[in-house]
Amino acid sequence: MNWSATGSINGNYRLELNVTETNVNNANNSSTVHWEVIIRATGNYSFNTIGSTVVVNVDGEVYNAYSQKSLNAHSAITIASGDKNIQHDSNGSKIIYCSASYTQTSSASYTPGNMSCGGNLGLTDIPRYANVSITERAKTINSISINWNTDAARDHTQYSLNYAAWTDANDTVSADNRSGYFTIGNLNCNTNYSIKVRVKRADSQLWSESNQINIKTLDKNKFEGNLNEIILGDDYTFKFKQNAKATTYIVIYDSNNNKLLSRNTYASTELNAVITYTIKFTQEEIDKIYKLFGVENYINLKLQLDTFDKLHYYDECTRKCNLTGKVKSVTINSNGTIKKGRVWVGTSAGNKAGVFIVGTQSGNRRGI
C-alpha cells in the first residue's frame, strides 16, 4: 500500500509512504511489513542540504529522525525505511495504521515545504480457530451418537466424556471435512453423560472446543404396574414399558433358578410405549411347572425381562403361581391313542375340576 502528499510550498515535490507485507507467520499469528519514505521531485526544481525531520508511525511504533537532505530535479531519494513484526488479533485478522510526515527548516520557494500522508492497511487474515458445535444424533441403552459441525475444514476430531481425557472419535466425516458423526459405546444404561468435542483446524492446526451437551442413555425395558398372579392352565398377560428398542427375552424361572420357559419379542413401537404381552403356555411347559408343586397348592416363580443390546439388562419380579383344576393331569387311552385329560369331581353342586393325590410309600404325591 502507498500513500502520498504534495509539498505545502512547492507542488513539484511529493512525499510517498510505501508499506508492504513481506512475510506471514501462521504458527505465530504474525506478519512482517517493510516500510519506506520517499521524497520525489516531479519537476525542474531541486534543493541542496536542507535540514528536515521525518516521523513515521507503523502500527504505533514511531520512527523520528533529523537529517540534511539534497534532491536533484526529476529524481527521488529514500529518506527513511525499516521493517516491523506485527502480531495479529486473536481471530487472525489485523488492520494497522501507517503515517509519515516531513518537516523542513527552509521556507524557500524551490523547497517542498511540509508534507504528511497515511492511512489504514489490512494485513493477510491468518487462519486460527474453527467454530464447532455438537448435537445428539441417537442413543441406545449403552451408546450415544454425536453430530458435529464446523465453519472450517478440520483434520482431527476428539471427544471428552464426563470431563475425562480427550479420545480420538474415529468419526465418519463429510467430503469437505466440516461435519461428521461418531458413536461412543460400552456405556451404562439409564445414565447421564456429558460430552464435549474438539477439532483441529486443517490449515492452522489449532484445536477448538465445542459446546457441552448432556445425554442420558436409554433405560432397560421394565415390568409395568402390578403383575397378577399366575394361574396354571391359563394364559398369562402382563405389561412392560419399552424404554429401549431392543430384543427382549421373557423368561420364567423356578425357585432354584432353573429356566422353565423363554420367549423373545421385538416391539417396534415408540419408545416409552407400554406393551401388553401374553404368555401362552405349552402343554410341555405346564407339565414342567405342575411337577414343581409337590403337594402344595401354589409355588413362587421368577419372571424376568432380559433386554439385549450387545449386553443383557435384567428386570425381575416374583409372582405366585396357583394350582387349579384347569391342568390336564391324567392320561386316557382312546382307541389306542394316549391323550391327556383333566380330573373332574362329582359334587352335589355338579361336576368340578380338580386334581388328585396319590399315596406312595414315601408320602402323598400329586398325580400326573
N, C-alpha and C positions, 0 to 999 in steps of 0.2 A: 504494500500500500504506500502511496506517496501523496504528500500534501505540499502546497507551495503558496508563496505570497510575494507580491512585488514591493519594491522599495518605497518607503514613505517620502523620500526626497527625489529619487530618480527612478522612474518606472522601467528603465532598461536593465534593471537588476532583478533577480529572482532568488528567493530563499526556498530551498527544497528539503523536505524531510522524507526519507525513504526508510520504511520498516518492513523487513521480510522475515517470515517464519522459516528457519533453516533446518530445524530438527524437531521431531515429535517423539517423545519417550512414553509409550503406552504403559510400561511397567511402573514408572514413577509418576504418571499422570502430570507430565510437564512438557513444555516446549522451550526451544531456544529461538530467540529472534536476534537478527542483526539490524542495526540502525546506522544511518549516516546522514549528516547535514552538509548540504552543498550550497555554495553561492555561485550563481551563473550570470555572466554578462551577456545579454542578448543583443546589444547594440555596439556602437563605436566607443562607448565610454569605458574608462579604466581608472584604477586608483592604485596608489603605492603606499605601503606601510601605514595603514590606518589601524589604530588601536580599536579592538572590538571584543565584546563579551558574548559568548554563546551559552545558552542554557537549554538543556534537553531533559525532557521528562518522559520516561518509558515505564508505564505501569507503576508510577510512584517513585521511581529511582531517578534522581536529578544529577545531571552532568552540568558543571558550571566551570567555565574556563575563560581567561582573558588572554588575548594574543594579538600580535601585529600581523596584519594580512595585506597582501597585494594581489590584484587581479587584472589580467590583460583583457582587452576587448574581445568579444566573441569566444570566451573561454570559461572554464568552471574550475573551482577548487573545492576539495572536501575540507571543511573546517572542523569536523568532529565525527567520530564513529565509535562503535562499540557493540558488544554482544551482551545479552541478558537472558538468564534462565527464568522461566515463569511457571509457577505452579498453577495448575488448573483448579477449578472448583470441584467439589466432591462428585458432581454429576458428569465431569469430564469436559464441560464447556468453559470458555474463558473469553471475555472481551476486555481489552486493555485500552487505556487512554494514552496517546502519544502527542507530544508537542515540542516545538523548537522555537526559540526566539534569538534574534540577533540585534544587538545594540552597538552603536559606534560612537566614538568621541568626536568625530568631524561632522561639520554641518555643510560641507562644500557641496555645490550643486552637482558635481560629477560623481559623488559617492552615493551609495544605496540609501542610506538612512536606516531607520529601524524597521524590522520585519518580524512577523511571527505567524506560525501556522500549526495545524494539528487536527486530531480527531480520534475516533474510535477504530480499533482493529479487532475483528473477530478471529480467534485462532481456531485451529482444527479441533473439532469435537472428538474427544478421546473416549472410546467405549469403556464403560465402567461396570455397573451392576445391572442385572436383569430384575424386572419386577415379576415375581412368581406368586401365583395363587393356587390353592388346592380346594377340592370339594370331594364329598363322599360319592363313590361310584356304585358300590354294592357292599353287602356284608352277609355273612353266614353265621352259623353257630360258633365257628372257630377261625374266621378270617375276615379281613376288611380289605376293600379295594379303593384306591385313591386316584382321582383325576388331577393332573397338574397342567397349568398353562403359564407361558412366559411371553414377554414382549420382545425377546431377542433369542437367537439360537443359542442352545446350550449343548455341552458335550458330556455332561456327567450329572447324575441325579442320585441323591441320598435322602434317607428319611431318619427321623428320630422318633422312637416310640416311648412314650412316658418319660421324656427328658433324658433318655439313655443316649449312648454314643451314636454318632452317625453311622448308618449302614447303607451299603450300595443297594439301590432299589431294584436293579435288574428289570428295568421297566420296558414296556412297549412304547416306541416313540414314533411320532409322525415324521414325514419326509423332510419337513422344514425344521425339525428339532425344536419346535416351540410348544408342543403339547405331547401328552402321553399319559400312561396309567400303569399301576403296579398293584400287586396283592401281597399282603402280609398274612402269613398263615401261622399255624400252631398256637393259636390264642385260646384263652379260656372263654367258655360260654357265659353269656349274660354279664359281661364285664366291660367297664368303661376304659377307653384308651384315648390318650392324647397323641396327636400326630402333627409333626412339622416336616417340611421338605426343604431342602436346599439344592440349588442348581449352580453349576459352574458355567458362566457365560463363555461361549466358544472363543470370541475374539479377545477379550480381556483376561480370561482365565481367573476371574474373580468370583467368589461364592456369594450367592444371595439367598436369604431365607424367606420362607413363605409365612403366611398367617398360620395360626394353630387351629385345628379343629378337634372336636371330641366325638368319638363314635362308640356306641355300645354294641357289642356282638349280640346276636340273637340268643334267646334262651332255648333250652331243650323243650320238647313237647311234654305237656303235663296233664295229668288227670284233672278233669273239671268237675267241680261240685262234689256232693256226697254220693259215693257209689253205693248202689243197692247190694244186698246180699245175693249170693249165687244160689239158685235152686237147681239141684242136679236133675237133668232131664229137660230143662228149659233152655232156650237161647238166652244169652246174657248180653244186655245192651248197656253201654256206658258212654260217657262223653270225654273228649280230651281237647285241649287247646293247642292248635298248631302254631307254635311260636317260631318254628323253623321248617322250611320246605325241605324235608329230607325223608329218606326211607325210615319208617317207624315199625319196629317189631313189637308185636303184642304177645306177651309170654305169660304163662301161668306156671308157678312152681308149688310143690308141696312144702310142708314144714321143714323138710330136710334138704330143701333147695334142689330137688330133682325136677327137671323140666317135664311138665305134663302136656303142654301144647304150645305151639308157636304159630303166629300169623305175621304177615308183613303187609303194609299198605303204604301207598303214597297218595296223600290227598292234595291234588293240585289246585287248591283254592287259595284265597287271600291269606296272607299272614294274619295271625291273631284270630282266625276263624275257629269256631267251636265245632268239632267234628263228632257226629254221632256214629258209633261203631257197634256192630252186633257180632258176638262170637256164636257161631253155630257149631255146637259140639258134635263131633262124630261119635258113632257108637263105640268105636275103639277108645276114644278119649273118655267117654262116660264110664266105660268098664274100668279103665285105669284109675279114675278118681273114686269110683264106687268101692274098689278094693281097699282104699285107704281108710274107710270109715270104721272097720272092725265091728264093734257092737255099738258105736256111738251114732248119734243122730245128726251130728254136724262135725265138720273139720274146718280149720283155717287154711286158706290158700293165699299165696302172694301173687298179686297182679303187677306186672312190670311193663312200662313203656320204654322201649330201647330206641332212642333217636340216633341214627347212624349217619355221620358225615365225616368220613375218614377216621373218626374215633366214635366210641359208644358213650352215650349220655343217658343215664337211667332216672326214671321217676317210678316210685314203687308205693304200693299200699297193700294192706292185708284185709281180706274180707272173709266172712263166714260163708261156708258152703253147706247148705241144708239138704238132708236126705229126705226124699218124698217117695211116694208110691209110683212116681212117673218113670222110675228107672226100670228098664227091661232086665229082670233078674232071674228068669227061668228059661230053660230051653225046652222046646217041644219038637218031637219027631212027627213031621207032617208029610205022609206019603213018602217016607224015606229021606226027606229034607229036614235038616236041623234048623229051626228058627227060634229066635229069641222072643220072649213074651213077658208080659207084666203079671204080677201077682194080684189077684182080686180076692177080697174077703167079703163073704156074705154076712150082712148085719140086718137087724130089724128095720133099719132105715134104708136098706138096699145095699147093693154091692159097692165096696170102696176099694180104691187102690191101696196096696200095702207092700211090705217087704217081709221076708221071712228069716227066721233064725234057725240054725241047725246046731243041735247039741253034739259035741265031739268029746273024745277023751281029754282033750286039752282045753275044753271050755266051749262056750257058745260062740258060733261064728255066723257072720252074715252070709246068707246063701246067694249064690250067683251061678 
